[in-house]
Amino acid sequence: MSKFDYFVVFAEMRTGSNFLEANLNAFDGIVCHGEAFNPHFIGYPNKDNILGVSKAQRDENANHLIDTIKAHSEGLGGFRYFHDHDPRVLDIALSDPRCAKIVLTRNPVDSYVSWKIAQATGQWKLTNVKNARSETVAFNAEEFENHLTALQEFQIFLLNSLQKTGQTAFYVAYEDLQDVDVMNGLAAFLGTDARLEALDKTLKKQNPAPISEKVSNFDAMERALTRLDRFNLSRTPNFEPRRGAMIPQYIAAADTPLMYMPIKGGPEAAVAEWLARLDGAPLMEGFTQKTVRQWKRSNPGHRAFTVVRHPLARAHAAFCTHILGLEGGPVYGEIRKTLRQMFKVPIPKDTPPSEAYDDDAHRAAFLSFLSFLKANVQAQTAIRVDNSWASQWAVVQGFSNFATPDIIIREDQLPLDLAYLAASVGRTDAPDFASVTDPFADRLARIYDAELEKASNDAYSRDYMSFGFDAWRA
């Protein structure tokens, strides 16, 4: 019994998918039905059905066509799928171990130039070299980067989906399409005993010339490609634990359709107080996924928002609150002990500190704490990444697991942006917002210098980059 019921060829335009399909169809017991889920046609541009299933029937129920391909193909049936085809197919096929996955790839520069030439000539297939059309095309750097990004994102999505479901795919490079042994290996992967003596030569390579002869601005293309980070060397590695959506922390105004998605370590109390004053009534709290959905359905035009604080000020607030015990905050006793003993952070034994703990001592202790945070946020310590000092980038990413905020407000813009937000839901009479939201700002101002800023940037580079933070200002 075959281990597969059907197959999908994941490919893109101008990657050789037509040639691969022709050779798959040359095997006894294998049939590929073209671009079965192309949103603009079914199978091929000149067809109106696949195995009796019309485009309208397919559009109404994607599963119906897949079931038909499985049940009524003459052998093992399958189809080609590009990243912009019917997304319902991904949900069906990727999680199904009875679906064989074939991933066809090609050098993205080659596929881009081939795509540009096909657009210019109108020739997407070639069966007779006498009819070959050639054209020199211009390389557009921005267009190519968009093309490359789409390809890479889809390939990463495929890879991660297969990893998470414990599956593997048969990978075929464009150059492999000319190797009959690779094609026979693909047939073995699909579970058929049929083998080819030679490849199907019906389709011809359309543009065999070097790229330098196909592109009118080849020198400009070379310069543009050198600016691309081919190996992603400029990336910021991220090993921070993923965070949940933290839905129970959401709060909403009593009547005005505004919902606040708080980030710990920020101006939570001040924003909540403003939200309560907005309607002069207690806030709605204790949300679940179900009640959030109910709230949204009953509040058309609703807006959700969150507030980000400068990373240095937020780390300082967490340090003052949970490590030093200032302002009556809950102290993390075990973490304090580990910071003193294992990480040699020079914090005082007592909480809150005595008067002997001056600004110089505070600066030294906070700088050491920032060094700890750099390691902690990257999951290099045994101490939990507490919500109060987890990167705000990770927290917002966690929100998006359920719902993203409509607007992300920076703390220094709260008076202006909250007034705008209230007005956007019809509340032009919103109360003013208190401009002072960080009770530790004065203390930070007394010790602030470039070394602290750099240590903060080292620990929270994603926050600085993602939210556009510059140097902290009191």
N, C-alpha and C positions, 0 to 999 in steps of 0.2 A: 504493500500500500504506500502510495506517495505521501511524503510528509507535508506537501503543500496542496492547497485547493485552487490557488490562483497566484498570480505574480503582479508586481508593480515595478516598472522601470522609472526610477526617479531621475529626471534629467532636466535640461533646460534647452532653450532654442539654440541651435548651432553648436550642439555638443556631439553630433553624430548619432542622434537617437533614431533617425530614419534608417540609417545604415544598420544599426543594431537591431532594429525591428525586422528589417529584411532578412537578416541572418537568423534571428529567432524563428521566423516563419519558415525558414528552410529546413528546420528540424521536424521530422515526423513526430506528431504528438504535442507540438507547441504552437500556439497561435496568439499573436499580439494584435489587439483591436485598435491600435492607434491611440490618439488622444481622447480617450473615452469621456473625460470629464473637463474638456476644454469648454469654458463658459459660452463660447461663441459658435461652436458646432459640436457634433458628436462623432468621434472617431477620426473623420477626415472632412475637409471643407465641402466635398461634393456628396456626402452621405447624409441620410436623414434618420438612420437607425443603426443600432448594433444588436444583432440577433433578435430583431423584432421590437426592441425597446426604443421608443422615439426620444428625441431630445426633451420634449415636454414631460414625458413620463420620468425620464432621468432627473430632470430638474425638480420634479415633485418628490422623488424618492430615490436618493443615491444608492441606497441598499438594494433596491430592486434591480438595478443594472449589474451591480456586483454579483448578486445571487444568480442572475441570468448568465453572466460570464462563467461563473463556477459550474453551473448545471448544464449548460448547452454548448459550450465551446467544444470543438473537435480535438480533444486533448486538454492539456493544461492551458487555460486561457489567462490573459493578462492585458495590461494596457500601459501606456506611457503617461507620466504625471509630471507637470511642471509646477513651480512654486506658486503660480498665480491661478491654478486650476481650482475646482470646487473644494473648499477647505473641509467639507464634511467627510471627504474621502480619507483625510489624514486620521480623523478620529476612528474611522472604521478599520483601515488597513494597518496602521502602525501598531495598534495594540493586539493584532491578530497573528499569532505565531503560525497559523496555517496559510498566511500570505507571504510568499517569497519576495524579498526586497532586493532589487538590483539598483545600484547607485552608479550612474554614468557621470564622469567628470571630464572637464577639458580646461586647459590653460585659459583663464578668463580673458586675457588679452586677445588670444586667437578667436575665442567665441564672440567677443565684442566686435572685433574687426569684421568677422564673417557676417555677423548680424547687420552691421552697417552696410556691407556690400549687398546683402540680400535685399535690404530695404531700398537701396539705390537702384538695383537692377530688376527687382520684382521676381527674381529667380530663387526659389527656396529648395528646389530639388533639381538634380541633373542626372539624366539617364543617357544622354548622347552628347559627347564632347563637342560635336559640331554646333550644338545650340548654346554652348557656354557663353555667358555674358560676363564681362569684366568691368570694373569701375574702381577708380581710386577715390578713397574716402578720407574725410578729415577726422582726426582724433579729437574728441571733446573730453577734457580731463574730468570735468564735473559729472558728465553723463557716465563716464567709465567708473568713477568712484561709486556712484549710485548702483550701477550694474554689479560691481564687485561686492558691495555691501549686501545687496539682496541675495547673491549667490552664497556668500559666506554665512549669513544668518540662517538660510534654509539648510545648508549642509550641517551646521552646528545643531540645529533643531532636530534633524534626522538622526544624527549621531547620538545625541542625548536621549531621544525617545527610545532608540533601540537599546541603549545601555540600561535605561530604567526598567525595561521589560525583559531584559535578559536575552535579547535576540542579536543576530548578526546579519549583515547584508553581503552580497557579492559585489565588490567594487570593480568597476571597469573604467580605465582611462581611455581617452579618445584614441591614443596610440595603440591600445590593446585591440581595437576593433579590426585591425589588419592581421591579427594573429589567430589562425584557425585553432590552435591548441587552447587558447584562452576561451574561444567560443565553445569548444567542446567541453572545457571545464565548467563553463556556465551551464551547459546542458546537464552535466552530471550534478551540479548543485540543485538544479530544478527537478532532478529525479527521473530523467528520461535516459534510456539506453541508446538513443539515436546519436550518431556522430556525423560530422561533415568531413568530406575529403578536401573540399575547397570552399572558399567563401563566396557568398552571393556578390556578383560584380555588376548587378544591374545599376546601382547608384554609383555615380562617379564623384570624386573629390572636386569641389567647385572652384576653389581658389588655391592652387598648389604653389603659387609664387611666394617668395619671402615677404614678411610683413613690411619690410622697408619699401617694397614695390607696390604695396596695397594702400599705404597711408601717405597722403599728400604732405602732411606736416610731421614727418617721422622724427626730426630733431626735437620738435616741441613735445612729441609723445615721449621720447626718451627722458627729457628733462622732467616731465610731469610724473613719470613712473618712478624716478629716483626720489621724489618727495613722498611717495607712498611708503608706509611702514610695513613692508611685506611680512616681516616676522613679528609685528606687533611689539617692537622693543620699547615703545613709549607707554605701554599699558601700566596701570597701577594694579599690581597683584592684589587680589582680595580673598582673604581666608576668613573673614569675619563670619561668625555663625549667622545663618538666616533668621529673620525675626518674623513673628506672626503679625496679624493685622491689629491685635490689641483692641478689639471691638468693645470690650466692657469699659474701656476708658473714654469712649466717645461721649460727648455731651451735646445737647441741643437746646436752643432757646425754647421757651414755653409755647410761643405762638409763631414767632418769625421763623421762616424755614432756613435756618442756619445751623449747621452742625460743625462742631470743633473736634478735630482729631488730634489730641495732644501728643507732643513729644516730651518725654520726661527730661528734666533738667532745663526746661525753658520757662517762659513766663506763664505757666499754666494757670496759677491762681488769679493773676491780673486779667487774663483773657476770659476766664470763667466768670469773674466778677462783672466784667463789661457785658458779657452775654446775658447774665441774669438781670442787669439793669435795663437791658434792651426792652424787655417785656414787663419788668417789675414783678416777676414771678419766679418760683423755683425752677431750676433747670431740669430737663429730662435726662436721666442717667440710667446706668445699668443695662445698656443695650446688648442684644445678641444679634447674630446674623439675621434671624427672622424679624426682630423688631426694627432693625435698621431698614430692612426692605419695606416693612409696613410703613415706617415713617416716611420713606422716600415716595411711596405710592400715594400717601395721603397729603403730600406737600409738593405739588407740581412746581417746578421752577426753583427747587431747593438748591442750596450751595453748601458744599463741604470745604473746610479749609484747615490748614495746619500752620504752625509758626516755627521757624527755625531761628536759633540763636547763634551768634558768632561762636565757632568751635572753642576758642580760647576762653571766652566768658562762660560757656556752658561747662567746660571741664573744670574751671575755677569754682563755679557754683556747686558742682558735684563734690569737689574736694572740700569746700567749706562746709557743706551740709552733711555729707555722709562720712567723711573722714575726720574732720575737726569738730563736728557737732555744733557748729554755729547756727544761730537763728532757730534753735530747738529742733533741727532736723533729725530724722532717724539715723543713728550712727551704725555703721557696719563694723561691729566689734571684731569679728573674725578676720575680715579683710584688713582692718587696721593692724591687727597683730601680724598678719602675713607680710604686709607692706613694711613694717618695721624690721621684722626678723629676716625675711628672705630677700626683699628688694632694697633694704637699707634706706628706705624713705625716711628722712629725719623729721618725723612728726612727734609732737610731745606725747607723753604717756597719758596726760589728763585730757578729758573732753568736757567742756570746751577748754582751750589752752589758757594758761595763766598769763599775766601781764608780761612775763619774761619772754614770751613768744612774740618777738617784734617783727617788723616788716622784713628785715634781712632774713630772719629765720623762716618766715612765711614764704618768701621768694624761693629760698633753697629747697624747702619741702615741696612746694608746688612744682618746681622744675623737675625734681626727681619723680614726682607723681606723673607728670606728662611723659617722662621716659617709660614708666611702667605702662601707661595707657597705650603707647605705641605698640608694645609687645602684646598687651592684653587684647586690644581690638583685633589684632591679627591672629588670635587664638594660639599664642605662643606661651601662655601661662595656664596654670591650673585653676585660676580664679575666674568666676563667671564674668561674662561681658554684661555688666549691669545696664538696665535700660537708661539709667541716668547718664551714662557716658558712652553707650554704644553710638556708632556714627549715625548722624541724622539721615544720611543717605540710605543706610540699611533699614532704618525705621520706616522711611517713606516707601522703600521697596517692599517692606512687609505690609504696609497699608494696601499696596496694589494687589496683593494676593486676594483681597476681597473687593476693595473699591479705592480708587485714587482720589485724592483731594482735588477740588476744582481750582484751588489757588494755594500756593505756598508763599506765605508772608514772611519777610525778614523782620526780626524784632524791631530794628530801628525804623521800620516803615509802618508799624502798627497803627498809629493814629490816622494816617492817610489811607492805608489799605482797608482797615476795618470800616471806615466811613464809606469808602467805595463799595465794599462788599454788602453793607447794609442797604445802601441805595440801590444796588442791583436787584434786591428783592423787595423794593418799594418802601424802604424805611429811610426816608430823608431826614427824619427827626432823631437819628441815633445819638446816644449820649457820647460826649467826648471820652477819649481813652487816656488814662494816666500815662504820662510820658516815661516815668521811672518804673521799670519792671524788674531790675536786677538789684537785689539788696546788697550784693557784694561788689558792685561796680567801683565804688570809691576805693575799696581795699585793693582791687586789681590795678586801678590807676596808679596807686602808690608804688607798686612793684614792677609795673609793666616795662619791658624792654624788648629789643629785637631777638634776644636769645629765647625768651619765652614764646614769642610769636613763631619762631622757627620750629621749636619743639612741638607746638600745637599743630603746625602745618605738617610736620613729619607724622604725627599721630592721626591726623584727620585730612589727609590730602584730598580724599574724595569729596568731603564736605566743602572744602575750599573751592575745588574745581566745579562741582555740581551746582552749588548755590551762589557762586560768584563772590565769595567773601574775600575782602582785602584785609589789610592790617586792622587790628582792633582799635577802636577809638572810644574813649570814655564818654 
